[in-house]
Amino acid sequence: MGWWYQLKMQAQSGFVVMVSLVQPLIFASIAMADQQAGNRTLPLLYYALGAGIMGIWSTVVFGCGGALSWQRHQGMLEPLVMAPAPLVLVLLGITLGTATVGLYSMGATLLWGWLIFGAHIHLVDPVAFVLAAVVMIVALGLLGLVMGSSFVLYRNANALSNALEYPVWLVCGLVVPLSLLPGWTHYLAYILAPTWGIEAMRAAALGGNPWLSVLWCAVASLVYLGLGVVLVSNVERLSRAHATLTFQ
């Protein structure tokens, strides 16, 4: 119910719609125009998928911070913490809801690439593509849970998370292939779920074996879930002790 409620709320937010629709189209247009002008070997669908995942990640980053900041501004964060329902489930509904809204980005960039740039939208393995998309949405939602736990304790922590938007999608190879990045960045990429999610979706769409990437994305999700549960329990305890739930 929390997921469904948050999904409806975020879908009506003009800012979230802009982040999940307008921003990915801008980056997709730049990447696909560069691909056509430079006569590069990677297909347009490669860049359209990457830009779509960028939109989902941006939605998670802004949505998680904005949702909890709004709850605090309205004086609802304290009742949520005091409610019988575990706080981790409340936050999980928020983060999964914002990640699901990001699917706007995927559909928008694929449609944009087909209409404007003539991208050939053909999925080699549609079943694997859908499964990879679902696993990646869950993984990003759980990663948002890990980040969102800090928003309860620190009032301005969302500013730090917003600064992570561009480095994460860059190091995950969403638009720029990992082979073009310095070698040390690969170690960071492999612990982030978007890396495995985009590899699985590209393999399912363009040809290849997506199942190993899907497996690693699912493993990352379980790690994020365990880490999120531990962080939320500790953050809840500290926020009660230091009285940091409200603006006062």
N, C-alpha and C positions, 0 to 999 in steps of 0.2 A: 504493500500500500504506500509506503514511503517512496519507493521508486516511481510508482504511477503518479503520485501527487507532485513529486519534484519534476517529473517529465513534463507534466502539463504546465507547471509554473515556468520552467525554463523555456518552453516552446513559445510562451507569450512574452518573453523578455526581448525587447528590441535590441539591446546590447548583445545578448547571447546569439540572436539570429544574425547580427552583423558579423560577429566573430566566427560563427560556424558556416556562414554563406559567403559574405563579401570578401573577407580576408583570404580564404583558400582560393577563390577565383582569381584574385590578383596574383598570388604566387604561382598558381597553375598556369596562368597566361604568360607570365615571365618565363617560366621553365619551358613551356611548350614552344613559345616563340623563339627562344634561344636554341631549342633543339632543331627547329625547322631552318633557322638562319645558319646554324653551324653544320647542318647535314650530319647530325650525330646518329650513331647506330642504335641507341636505345629507343624503343617505340614510345609514342606519345602516351600510351596507357600506363607506362612506367611512371611518368611524371604526374599523371592525373591521380593515380592511386596514392602517391606520396603526398600530394597536396591535400587530398581528402583526409589522410591520417593526421596531417598537420592541423587541420581544422578541428578534428576530434580532440587532439591533445590541447589545443588552445581553449576549447570549450571546457575541458576538465580543469585546466589551470585557473581560468577566470571564474568558472561556475562554482567550483568548490570554495574558493575564497569569498566570492560574492554572496553565496547562499548563507554561509555562516556569519558573515559580517552583517547581512540583513537581519538574521535572527537575533544577533546581539543588539543591533540598532533598535529593533522592535521590542526588546526586552523579553524575547522568547527563549534565549539560550539557557537561562537559568532553569525555567520549567522543563526544558528538554533534558537537562542534566539530572534534574530531580525526579523525573518521571520513572515509573517502574521499568519501562523498556530499556534495555542496555543501550548506552550511548553509541556503542560501536555499530549497532543495527540502524540507529537513526542516521549516523554519518554515512553508512554504507548505502542507504537508500538515496541520499543526496548525491553521492559521488557516482553511483551507477546511473542515476537519472540524468545527470549532466553529461556523462559519457555517451549515453544513448541518444541524447539530442544531437550530439556531434555527428550522427549518421547523416544529418542534413548535408554535411560537408562532402561526404563520399558521393552521394547521389548528385549533388550540384556539380562537383568537379568532373565526374564522368559525363554528365549531360553537356556541360560546357565544352569539354574537349571534343565531344562528338559533333556538336552543332557548329562551333566556331573554328576549330582546328582540324576537323575531319578525322579525329582519332577513331581507329577501328576497335570498337568495343566487342570483343569476343573472348569469352571465358573458356579456357581449355577444360577446367574441372569446376563447374558451378557449385557442386555440393561441397567440395573442399574450400572453395572461396567463401561460401556462406558460413561454414563452420569456423574458418580462420577469422572472419569478421566478428563473429559472436565471441570467440575466445579473446580476441584482442580488446573488444569493448569491455569485457569483464576485467581483463588485466589492467586496462587504463583506469577503470573505476576503482579498482583496489589500490593502484598506485596513487590515485587521488585521495583515497582514504589515509594512506601513509602521510601524504602532505597535509591533508586537511586536519589531521590531529593537532598540528601545531597552531592552527588558527584559534583553537579554543583557549590555549594558554597565552599566546602572544597576540596582542591586538593588531600589530602591524606586520605580522608574518606573511600576509598575502602579498606584500610588496616584494618580499624575497622570492616567493614562488613564481610571481609574474616574471621576474628576471631569469627564471629557468626555462621560460618558454622557448626561446630561440636556440640556446645551447642544446637542449634535449632533442628537438627535431633535426638539428644539424648533425649531431653526433650519431643519431640513429640511422642516418642515411636515407631519410625520407625523400629528399630531392637530390642531394649530392651523393653519388655512390660512395660507399665506405672505402673503396680502393683508392679514392682520391684524397682521403683524409690521412693525417699522420698516424703511424702505427700505434702509438700509445692511446689514441682515442678508441681503438677497437675494444680494449678491455672495458672501457666505460659502456660502449654500445651493447656488449653482450650481457650486461646485467639489467638492461632496460627492456621492458616488454615491447615497446613499439618497434624495436629492431627485428625481433622474431615475428611480430605480427605482420609487418610490411613484407618481410621475406616470404612468409607463408602465402599471403594474398597475391603477391606478384608471381610466385611459383604456380599457384592455382590458376591465375588468369593468363599467364604468358607461356606456361609449360615448365615442368620440373616436378620435384618431389616436395610438396608442402608439409608433409606430415611430421617430419622431424622439427621443423620450425613451430608448428602448432603445439607439439609436445613441450618444447622449451618455453613457449609463451604460457602454457598452462602451468608449468612448474614455477615460472616467475610469479604467476597469479597466486599460487599457494604461499610462496614466500612473502609476498606483499600482504596477504591476508593475515598470516601469523604475526608479521611485524606490526601491522596496523592494530591488531587486537592488543598487543603489548603496549604500543605507544598510546593508544586511546585510554587504556586503563590507568597508565601513569600520568598522562596529561590531565585526566579527570581528577585524579587525586591531588595533583599539584595545584590545579586551578581552584579547587575548593580550599586548599590550605592558604593560598596567596590571594584569594578573592579577586581573580582576574577575569571573571565571566562578564562583567559589565563595563561600561565606559567610566563609571564613577571611580 
